[in-house]
Amino acid sequence: ATLTGDLMPGAQYISAVLGSFRFEDVLPGSYDVIAATPHGFGTTTIEVRNSNHDNVLVQIAPSVDLEIRVTLEPSQTLTPIGLVQVALEPEAVMAPKAAMIEKDGISTIHDVSPGTYFVTVVVNPPGYVAEIHQGSRSIENDGRVTVSATSKTIDLTVRAGDFGSVKGTVRNSEGRPLRSLVVLIPEPPRRDNHGLYTVMPTGPDGKVNYSYVTPGKYKL
């Protein structure tokens, strides 16, 4: 079982024996209690005050399999296998789930616990996700998918080639080159999708040169 809260510098972990668990010396506040097994997890929120909080019940939801389907553009020059990897990063304190797309462009992420996840897509050699849907819902704007027993397939369209580039120089108020980090922040409505953020370090001369920017509007 895992205990997380705003007053904690990190999560507390404890093994549950025969389904029972106990956390000691918990400060008053609001906490999420997360229980995980190899085939599912559950969570509940508790309010801890000046007394013990007994008989906390966490229900484990059975895990499910989630299908991923990839369409490549241009299809004549790319093969899915080894090109696209998809990871689901849970909002709760849990390890991510990932799968590599198979040769036919379809793969399955097994034993996914029901809940909300951020989708991370790694394309190698460099490419980017042009479209991403779960059923009829576009998830490009927030990068989130919902997993349940009735979840629909995640459909990705991966495009190679036509990246944009960012080149420039960062200077201080006196006009001198400044070593710093340059962040590309997508314009609304895509700002909630952290997978679209790009962080680029400058050199000692303040110059930045990044060649793999997904097409779109950004704030620099």
ZAFI-738602 format. One record per residue: residue number from 1; x, y, z of N, C-alpha, C in turn. Coordinates in Angstrom, 1 decimal, always signed. Layout:
<rs>
 seq    nc1    nc2    nc3   cac1   cac2   cac3    cc1    cc2    cc3
 NUM      X      Y      Z      X      Y      Z      X      Y      Z
...
</rs>
This chain:
<rs>
 seq    nc1    nc2    nc3   cac1   cac2   cac3    cc1    cc2    cc3
   1   +0.9   -1.2   +0.0   +0.0   +0.0   +0.0   +0.9   +1.2   +0.0
   2   +0.4   +2.3   -0.6   +1.1   +3.6   -0.7   +0.3   +4.7   -0.1
   3   +0.9   +5.6   +0.6   +0.3   +6.8   +1.2   +0.9   +8.0   +0.7
   4   +0.1   +8.9   +0.0   +0.7  +10.1   -0.5   -0.2  +11.3   -0.1
   5   +0.4  +12.5   +0.1   -0.4  +13.7   +0.5   +0.4  +14.9   +0.4
   6   -0.2  +16.1   +0.4   +0.4  +17.4   +0.2   +1.5  +17.7   +1.3
   7   +1.3  +17.1   +2.5   +2.2  +17.4   +3.6   +3.4  +16.5   +3.6
   8   +3.5  +15.6   +2.7   +4.6  +14.6   +2.7   +5.6  +14.9   +1.7
   9   +6.9  +14.9   +2.0   +7.9  +15.1   +1.0   +8.0  +14.0   +0.0
  10   +7.5  +12.9   +0.2   +7.5  +11.7   -0.7   +6.4  +10.7   -0.2
  11   +6.3   +9.7   -1.0   +5.3   +8.7   -0.7   +5.8   +7.7   +0.4
  12   +4.9   +7.2   +1.2   +5.3   +6.1   +2.1   +4.8   +4.8   +1.5
  13   +5.6   +3.8   +1.6   +5.2   +2.5   +1.1   +5.3   +1.4   +2.2
  14   +4.4   +0.5   +2.1   +4.3   -0.6   +3.1   +3.7   -1.8   +2.4
  15   +4.2   -3.0   +2.8   +3.7   -4.2   +2.3   +2.4   -4.6   +3.0
  16   +1.4   -5.0   +2.3   +0.1   -5.4   +3.0   +0.2   -6.9   +3.1
  17   +0.0   -7.4   +4.4   +0.0   -8.8   +4.7   -1.4   -9.2   +4.8
  18   -1.8  -10.2   +4.0   -3.2  -10.8   +4.1   -4.2   -9.7   +3.9
  19   -3.9   -8.7   +3.1   -4.8   -7.6   +2.8   -4.9   -6.5   +3.8
  20   -4.1   -6.6   +4.9   -4.1   -5.5   +5.9   -2.9   -4.7   +5.9
  21   -3.0   -3.4   +6.2   -1.9   -2.5   +6.3   -2.1   -1.5   +7.4
  22   -1.0   -0.8   +7.8   -1.0   +0.2   +8.9   +0.1   +1.2   +8.7
  23   -0.2   +2.4   +8.6   +0.8   +3.5   +8.5   +0.9   +4.2   +9.9
  24   +2.1   +4.4  +10.3   +2.4   +5.0  +11.7   +2.8   +6.5  +11.5
  25   +2.5   +7.2  +12.6   +3.0   +8.6  +12.7   +2.6   +9.5  +11.5
  26   +1.3   +9.4  +11.1   +0.8  +10.2   +9.9   +0.3  +11.6  +10.4
  27   +0.8  +12.6   +9.8   +0.4  +14.0  +10.2   -1.0  +14.2   +9.7
  28   -1.8  +15.1  +10.5   -3.1  +15.4  +10.0   -3.1  +16.0   +8.6
  29   -4.1  +15.7   +7.8   -4.2  +16.2   +6.4   -5.0  +15.2   +5.5
  30   -5.0  +15.6   +4.3   -5.7  +14.8   +3.3   -4.7  +13.9   +2.5
  31   -5.0  +12.6   +2.4   -4.1  +11.6   +1.8   -4.8  +10.7   +0.8
  32   -4.0  +10.2   -0.2   -4.5   +9.2   -1.1   -3.9   +7.9   -0.6
  33   -4.7   +6.8   -0.4   -4.2   +5.5   -0.1   -4.3   +4.7   -1.4
  34   -3.2   +4.1   -1.8   -3.1   +3.4   -3.1   -2.7   +2.0   -2.8
  35   -3.4   +1.0   -3.2   -3.1   -0.4   -3.1   -2.9   -1.0   -4.5
  36   -1.8   -1.8   -4.6   -1.4   -2.3   -5.9   -1.1   -3.8   -5.8
  37   -1.5   -4.5   -6.8   -1.2   -5.9   -7.0   -0.6   -6.1   -8.4
  38   -0.1   -7.2   -8.8   +0.4   -7.4  -10.2   -0.7   -7.3  -11.2
  39   -1.9   -7.4  -10.8   -3.0   -7.4  -11.8   -4.1   -6.4  -11.5
  40   -3.8   -5.3  -10.8   -4.8   -4.3  -10.6   -4.4   -3.4   -9.4
  41   -5.1   -2.2   -9.3   -4.8   -1.4   -8.2   -6.1   -0.6   -7.9
  42   -6.1   +0.0   -6.7   -7.2   +0.8   -6.3   -6.7   +1.9   -5.4
  43   -7.6   +3.0   -5.2   -7.2   +4.1   -4.5   -8.4   +4.7   -3.7
  44   -8.2   +5.3   -2.6   -9.2   +6.0   -1.9   -8.6   +7.2   -1.2
  45   -9.3   +8.2   -0.9   -8.9   +9.4   -0.2   -9.4   +9.4   +1.2
  46   -8.5   +9.8   +2.2   -8.9   +9.8   +3.6   -8.4  +11.2   +4.1
  47   -9.1  +11.6   +5.2   -8.8  +12.8   +6.0   -8.3  +12.3   +7.3
  48   -7.1  +12.6   +7.7   -6.5  +12.3   +8.9   -6.6  +13.4   +9.9
  49   -7.2  +13.2  +11.1   -7.3  +14.3  +12.1   -6.5  +13.9  +13.3
  50   -7.0  +14.2  +14.5   -6.3  +13.9  +15.8   -6.7  +12.6  +16.4
  51   -7.0  +11.6  +15.5   -7.3  +10.3  +16.0   -7.0   +9.3  +15.0
  52   -6.9   +8.0  +15.3   -6.6   +7.0  +14.4   -7.7   +6.9  +13.3
  53   -7.3   +6.5  +12.1   -8.3   +6.3  +11.0   -8.3   +4.8  +10.7
  54   -9.2   +4.1  +11.3   -9.3   +2.7  +11.2  -10.2   +2.2  +10.1
  55  -10.1   +1.0   +9.7  -11.0   +0.3   +8.8  -11.0   +1.0   +7.4
  56   -9.9   +1.5   +6.9   -9.8   +2.1   +5.6  -10.0   +0.9   +4.5
  57  -10.9   +1.1   +3.6  -11.1   +0.1   +2.6  -10.7   +0.6   +1.3
  58   -9.8   -0.2   +0.6   -9.3   +0.1   -0.7   -9.7   -1.0   -1.6
  59  -10.6   -0.7   -2.6  -11.1   -1.8   -3.5  -10.2   -1.9   -4.7
  60   -9.7   -3.1   -5.1   -8.9   -3.3   -6.2   -9.7   -3.6   -7.4
  61   -9.5   -2.8   -8.5  -10.2   -3.0   -9.7   -9.4   -3.9  -10.6
  62  -10.1   -4.9  -11.2   -9.3   -5.8  -12.1   -8.7   -5.1  -13.3
  63   -7.5   -5.5  -13.6   -6.7   -4.9  -14.7   -7.3   -5.3  -16.1
  64   -7.0   -4.5  -17.1   -7.5   -4.8  -18.5   -6.4   -4.7  -19.4
  65   -6.6   -5.1  -20.7   -5.6   -5.0  -21.8   -6.1   -3.8  -22.6
  66   -5.2   -3.0  -23.1   -5.5   -1.9  -23.9   -4.8   -2.0  -25.3
  67   -5.5   -1.9  -26.3   -4.9   -2.1  -27.7   -4.5   -0.7  -28.2
  68   -3.3   -0.7  -28.8   -2.7   +0.4  -29.5   -2.6   +0.1  -31.0
  69   -3.1   +1.1  -31.8   -3.0   +0.9  -33.3   -2.4   +2.1  -33.9
  70   -1.3   +1.8  -34.8   -0.6   +2.9  -35.3   -0.7   +2.9  -36.8
  71   -0.9   +4.1  -37.4   -0.9   +4.4  -38.8   +0.3   +5.3  -39.1
  72   +1.1   +4.9  -40.1   +2.3   +5.6  -40.4   +2.2   +6.4  -41.7
  73   +2.7   +7.6  -41.6   +2.8   +8.5  -42.8   +4.2   +9.0  -43.1
  74   +4.7   +8.8  -44.3   +4.2   +8.0  -45.4   +4.4   +6.5  -45.1
  75   +3.4   +5.7  -45.4   +3.5   +4.2  -45.0   +4.5   +3.5  -45.9
  76   +4.9   +4.0  -47.1   +5.8   +3.3  -48.0   +7.2   +3.3  -47.5
  77   +7.6   +4.3  -46.6   +9.0   +4.4  -46.2   +9.3   +4.0  -44.8
  78   +8.2   +3.6  -44.0   +8.4   +3.3  -42.6   +7.8   +2.0  -42.3
  79   +8.4   +1.3  -41.3   +7.9   +0.1  -40.7   +7.7   +0.3  -39.2
  80   +6.5   -0.2  -38.7   +6.2   +0.1  -37.3   +7.2   -0.5  -36.3
  81   +7.7   -1.7  -36.5   +8.4   -2.4  -35.5   +9.7   -1.7  -35.2
  82   +9.9   -1.5  -33.9  +11.1   -0.7  -33.4  +11.0   +0.8  -33.6
  83   +9.9   +1.3  -34.2   +9.8   +2.7  -34.5   +9.1   +3.4  -33.4
  84   +8.0   +2.8  -32.9   +7.1   +3.5  -32.0   +6.9   +2.8  -30.7
  85   +7.2   +3.5  -29.6   +6.9   +2.9  -28.3   +5.9   +3.8  -27.6
  86   +4.9   +3.2  -27.0   +3.8   +3.9  -26.3   +3.9   +3.6  -24.8
  87   +3.9   +4.6  -23.9   +3.9   +4.3  -22.5   +2.7   +5.1  -21.9
  88   +2.1   +4.4  -20.9   +1.0   +5.0  -20.1   +1.5   +5.4  -18.7
  89   +1.5   +6.7  -18.4   +2.0   +7.1  -17.1   +0.8   +7.5  -16.2
  90   +0.6   +6.7  -15.1   -0.6   +6.9  -14.3   -0.5   +8.2  -13.5
  91   -1.6   +8.9  -13.3   -1.6  +10.1  -12.4   -1.3   +9.7  -11.0
  92   -1.7   +8.5  -10.6   -1.4   +8.0   -9.2   +0.1   +7.6   -9.2
  93   +0.6   +7.3   -8.0   +2.0   +6.9   -7.8   +2.1   +5.4   -8.2
  94   +2.3   +5.2   -9.4   +2.4   +3.8   -9.9   +3.4   +3.8  -11.1
  95   +4.0   +2.6  -11.3   +5.0   +2.5  -12.4   +4.2   +2.6  -13.7
  96   +4.9   +3.2  -14.8   +4.2   +3.3  -16.1   +4.2   +1.9  -16.8
  97   +3.2   +1.8  -17.7   +3.1   +0.6  -18.5   +3.5   +1.0  -20.0
  98   +4.2   +0.1  -20.7   +4.7   +0.5  -22.0   +4.6   -0.7  -22.9
  99   +4.6   -0.4  -24.2   +4.6   -1.5  -25.3   +5.2   -0.9  -26.5
 100   +6.0   -1.8  -27.2   +6.5   -1.5  -28.5   +5.5   -2.0  -29.6
 101   +5.3   -1.1  -30.6   +4.4   -1.5  -31.7   +4.9   -2.6  -32.5
 102   +4.1   -3.6  -32.8   +4.5   -4.8  -33.6   +4.6   -4.4  -35.1
 103   +5.0   -5.4  -35.8   +5.2   -5.2  -37.3   +3.9   -4.8  -38.0
 104   +2.8   -5.3  -37.5   +1.5   -5.0  -38.2   +0.9   -3.7  -37.8
 105   +1.6   -3.0  -36.9   +1.1   -1.7  -36.4   +0.2   -1.7  -35.3
 106   +0.1   -2.9  -34.7   -0.9   -3.1  -33.5   -0.1   -3.7  -32.4
 107   -0.4   -3.3  -31.2   +0.2   -3.9  -30.0   -0.8   -3.7  -28.9
 108   -0.5   -4.4  -27.8   -1.4   -4.4  -26.6   -0.6   -4.1  -25.3
 109   -1.0   -3.2  -24.5   -0.4   -3.0  -23.2   -1.3   -3.8  -22.2
 110   -0.6   -4.8  -21.6   -1.4   -5.8  -20.8   -1.4   -5.3  -19.3
 111   -2.4   -5.8  -18.6   -2.6   -5.6  -17.2   -2.5   -4.1  -16.8
 112   -3.4   -3.3  -17.4   -3.5   -1.9  -17.1   -4.6   -1.7  -16.1
 113   -4.3   -1.1  -15.0   -5.3   -0.8  -14.0   -6.2   +0.3  -14.5
 114   -7.6   +0.2  -14.2   -8.5   +1.3  -14.6   -8.1   +2.6  -14.0
 115   -8.2   +3.6  -14.7   -7.8   +5.0  -14.2   -7.5   +5.9  -15.4
 116   -6.9   +7.0  -15.0   -6.5   +8.0  -16.0   -5.0   +8.1  -16.2
 117   -4.5   +8.1  -17.4   -3.1   +8.0  -17.7   -2.7   +9.1  -18.7
 118   -1.4   +9.6  -18.6   -0.8  +10.4  -19.6   -0.2   +9.4  -20.6
 119   -0.3   +9.8  -21.9   +0.2   +8.9  -23.0   +1.5   +9.6  -23.4
 120   +2.6   +8.8  -23.4   +3.9   +9.2  -23.9   +4.3   +8.3  -25.1
 121   +4.6   +9.0  -26.2   +4.9   +8.3  -27.5   +6.4   +8.6  -27.9
 122   +7.2   +7.6  -28.0   +8.6   +7.8  -28.5   +8.7   +7.2  -29.9
 123   +9.1   +8.1  -30.8   +9.3   +7.7  -32.2  +10.7   +7.7  -32.6
 124  +11.3   +6.6  -33.1  +12.7   +6.5  -33.4  +12.8   +5.6  -34.6
 125  +13.4   +6.2  -35.8  +14.0   +7.5  -35.9  +13.0   +8.6  -35.8
 126  +13.5   +9.8  -35.6  +12.6  +10.9  -35.2  +11.3  +11.0  -36.1
 127  +10.2  +11.1  -35.4   +8.9  +11.4  -36.0   +8.1  +12.0  -34.9
 128   +6.8  +12.2  -35.2   +5.9  +12.8  -34.2   +4.5  +12.3  -34.4
 129   +3.7  +12.5  -33.4   +2.3  +12.1  -33.4   +1.5  +13.2  -34.1
 130   +1.0  +12.9  -35.2   +0.1  +13.9  -35.9   -1.3  +13.9  -35.4
 131   -1.8  +12.7  -35.0   -3.2  +12.6  -34.5   -3.2  +11.5  -33.5
 132   -4.0  +11.6  -32.4   -4.1  +10.6  -31.4   -5.6  +10.6  -30.9
 133   -6.2   +9.5  -31.0   -7.6   +9.4  -30.6   -7.8   +8.1  -29.7
 134   -8.8   +8.2  -28.8   -9.3   +7.0  -28.2  -10.8   +6.9  -28.5
 135  -11.2   +6.1  -29.4  -12.5   +6.1  -30.0  -12.7   +7.4  -30.8
 136  -13.7   +8.1  -30.5  -14.0   +9.4  -31.2  -13.4  +10.6  -30.6
 137  -12.8  +10.4  -29.4  -12.2  +11.5  -28.6  -10.7  +11.7  -29.0
 138  -10.4  +13.0  -29.4   -9.0  +13.4  -29.6   -8.4  +13.6  -28.2
 139   -7.2  +13.0  -28.0   -6.5  +13.2  -26.7   -5.2  +14.1  -26.9
 140   -5.2  +14.8  -28.0   -4.0  +15.6  -28.3   -3.9  +16.7  -27.4
 141   -5.0  +17.3  -27.0   -5.0  +18.6  -26.2   -4.5  +18.4  -24.8
 142   -4.8  +17.2  -24.1   -4.4  +17.0  -22.7   -3.5  +15.8  -22.6
 143   -3.4  +15.0  -23.6   -2.5  +13.8  -23.5   -3.0  +12.7  -22.6
 144   -4.3  +12.7  -22.2   -4.8  +11.8  -21.2   -5.7  +10.8  -21.9
 145   -5.7   +9.5  -21.4   -6.6   +8.5  -21.8   -7.2   +7.9  -20.5
 146   -8.5   +7.4  -20.7   -9.1   +6.8  -19.6   -9.2   +5.3  -19.9
 147   -8.8   +4.5  -18.9   -8.8   +3.0  -19.1   -9.8   +2.4  -18.2
 148  -10.7   +1.6  -18.8  -11.7   +0.8  -18.1  -11.9   -0.5  -18.8
 149  -12.9   -1.2  -18.3  -13.2   -2.5  -18.9  -13.8   -2.4  -20.3
 150  -14.3   -1.2  -20.6  -14.9   -0.9  -21.9  -14.0   +0.1  -22.8
 151  -12.8   +0.2  -22.4  -11.9   +1.2  -23.2  -11.8   +0.8  -24.6
 152  -11.8   +1.9  -25.4  -11.6   +1.7  -26.9  -10.1   +1.8  -27.2
 153   -9.8   +1.3  -28.4   -8.5   +1.3  -28.9   -7.9   +2.7  -29.0
 154   -6.6   +2.9  -28.7   -5.9   +4.2  -28.9   -5.4   +4.1  -30.4
 155   -5.8   +5.1  -31.2   -5.3   +5.2  -32.6   -4.3   +6.3  -32.7
 156   -3.2   +6.0  -33.2   -2.1   +7.0  -33.4   -1.8   +7.1  -34.9
 157   -1.6   +8.3  -35.4   -1.1   +8.6  -36.7   +0.3   +9.2  -36.5
 158   +1.3   +8.5  -36.9   +2.7   +9.0  -36.7   +3.3   +9.4  -38.0
 159   +3.8  +10.6  -38.0   +4.3  +11.2  -39.3   +5.8  +11.4  -39.1
 160   +6.5  +11.1  -40.2   +8.0  +11.3  -40.2   +8.3  +12.5  -41.1
 161   +9.4  +13.2  -40.7  +10.0  +14.2  -41.6   +9.8  +15.6  -41.3
 162   +8.6  +16.1  -41.5   +8.4  +17.6  -41.7   +8.4  +18.3  -40.3
 163   +9.5  +18.2  -39.6   +9.6  +19.0  -38.4   +9.9  +20.4  -38.7
 164   +9.6  +21.3  -37.6  +10.1  +22.6  -37.7  +11.4  +22.7  -36.9
 165  +12.0  +23.9  -36.9  +13.3  +24.1  -36.2  +13.2  +25.5  -35.4
 166  +14.0  +25.6  -34.4  +14.1  +26.8  -33.6  +15.5  +27.2  -33.5
 167  +15.9  +28.4  -33.9  +17.3  +28.9  -33.8  +17.2  +30.3  -33.2
 168  +18.1  +30.6  -32.3  +18.1  +32.0  -31.8  +19.2  +32.1  -30.8
 169  +19.2  +33.3  -30.1  +20.2  +33.6  -29.1  +19.5  +34.3  -27.9
 170  +19.9  +33.9  -26.7  +19.4  +34.5  -25.5  +20.5  +35.5  -25.0
 171  +20.0  +36.7  -24.7  +20.9  +37.7  -24.2  +20.3  +38.3  -22.9
 172  +21.2  +38.9  -22.1  +20.7  +39.5  -20.9  +20.4  +41.0  -21.2
 173  +20.1  +41.8  -20.2  +19.6  +43.2  -20.4  +20.8  +44.0  -20.9
 174  +22.0  +43.6  -20.8  +23.1  +44.3  -21.3  +23.6  +43.8  -22.7
 175  +22.8  +42.9  -23.3  +23.1  +42.4  -24.6  +24.1  +41.3  -24.7
 176  +24.5  +40.8  -23.5  +25.6  +39.8  -23.5  +24.9  +38.4  -23.6
 177  +25.6  +37.4  -24.3  +25.0  +36.1  -24.4  +24.8  +35.5  -23.0
 178  +23.7  +34.7  -22.9  +23.4  +34.2  -21.6  +23.1  +32.7  -21.7
 179  +23.8  +31.9  -20.9  +23.5  +30.4  -20.9  +22.2  +30.2  -20.1
 180  +21.3  +29.5  -20.7  +20.0  +29.3  -20.1  +19.3  +28.1  -20.7
 181  +18.0  +27.9  -20.3  +17.2  +26.9  -20.9  +16.0  +27.6  -21.6
 182  +15.7  +27.2  -22.8  +14.6  +27.7  -23.6  +13.5  +26.7  -23.6
 183  +12.3  +27.1  -23.3  +11.2  +26.2  -23.2  +10.2  +26.6  -24.3
 184   +9.7  +25.6  -25.1   +8.6  +25.8  -26.0   +7.4  +25.3  -25.4
 185   +6.4  +26.2  -25.1   +5.1  +25.8  -24.5   +4.0  +25.9  -25.5
 186   +3.3  +24.8  -25.8   +2.3  +24.8  -26.8   +1.2  +25.8  -26.5
 187   +0.6  +26.4  -27.5   -0.5  +27.3  -27.3   -1.7  +26.6  -26.9
 188   -2.7  +27.2  -26.2   -4.0  +26.5  -26.0   -4.6  +26.1  -27.3
 189   -5.4  +25.0  -27.4   -5.8  +24.2  -26.2   -4.8  +23.0  -25.9
 190   -3.6  +23.0  -26.4   -2.7  +21.9  -26.2   -1.8  +22.0  -25.0
 191   -2.0  +23.1  -24.2   -1.1  +23.4  -23.2   -1.1  +22.3  -22.0
 192   -2.2  +21.6  -21.9   -2.3  +20.6  -20.8   -1.6  +19.3  -21.2
 193   -1.1  +19.2  -22.4   -0.4  +18.0  -22.8   +1.1  +18.2  -22.6
 194   +1.7  +17.7  -21.5   +3.1  +17.9  -21.2   +4.0  +17.2  -22.1
 195   +3.5  +16.3  -22.9   +4.4  +15.6  -23.9   +4.7  +16.5  -25.0
 196   +4.1  +17.6  -25.2   +4.4  +18.5  -26.3   +5.3  +19.7  -25.9
 197   +5.7  +19.7  -24.6   +6.7  +20.7  -24.2   +8.1  +20.3  -24.6
 198   +8.9  +21.3  -25.0  +10.2  +21.1  -25.4  +11.2  +22.0  -24.6
 199  +12.2  +21.4  -24.0  +13.2  +22.1  -23.2  +14.5  +22.0  -24.0
 200  +15.1  +23.2  -24.2  +16.4  +23.2  -25.0  +17.4  +24.1  -24.3
 201  +18.6  +23.5  -24.0  +19.7  +24.3  -23.3  +20.4  +25.1  -24.4
 202  +20.8  +26.3  -24.0  +21.7  +27.1  -24.9  +23.1  +26.7  -24.7
 203  +24.0  +27.1  -25.6  +25.4  +27.0  -25.4  +26.0  +28.1  -24.6
 204  +27.3  +28.1  -24.4  +28.0  +29.2  -23.6  +27.8  +30.6  -24.3
 205  +27.5  +30.5  -25.7  +27.3  +31.8  -26.4  +25.9  +32.2  -26.5
 206  +25.0  +31.5  -25.7  +23.6  +31.8  -25.7  +22.8  +31.4  -26.8
 207  +23.4  +30.7  -27.7  +22.7  +30.2  -28.9  +22.0  +28.9  -28.7
 208  +20.8  +28.7  -29.3  +20.0  +27.5  -29.3  +19.7  +27.1  -30.7
 209  +19.8  +25.8  -31.0  +19.5  +25.3  -32.3  +18.8  +23.9  -32.1
 210  +17.5  +23.9  -32.3  +16.8  +22.6  -32.1  +16.0  +22.3  -33.4
 211  +16.2  +21.1  -33.9  +15.7  +20.8  -35.2  +14.5  +19.8  -35.3
 212  +14.0  +19.4  -34.1  +12.9  +18.4  -34.1  +11.7  +18.9  -33.3
 213  +11.1  +20.0  -33.8  +10.0  +20.6  -33.2   +8.7  +20.1  -33.9
 214   +7.8  +19.6  -33.2   +6.5  +19.2  -33.8   +5.8  +20.4  -34.3
 215   +5.3  +20.4  -35.5   +4.6  +21.5  -36.0   +3.4  +22.0  -35.2
 216   +3.2  +23.3  -35.0   +2.2  +23.8  -34.2   +2.6  +25.2  -33.7
 217   +1.7  +25.8  -32.9   +1.9  +27.2  -32.3   +2.5  +27.0  -30.9
 218   +3.5  +27.8  -30.6   +4.2  +27.7  -29.3   +4.4  +29.1  -28.7
 219   +4.5  +29.2  -27.4   +5.1  +30.3  -26.7   +6.5  +30.0  -26.3
 220   +7.4  +30.9  -26.5   +8.8  +30.7  -26.3   +9.2  +31.4  -24.9
</rs>
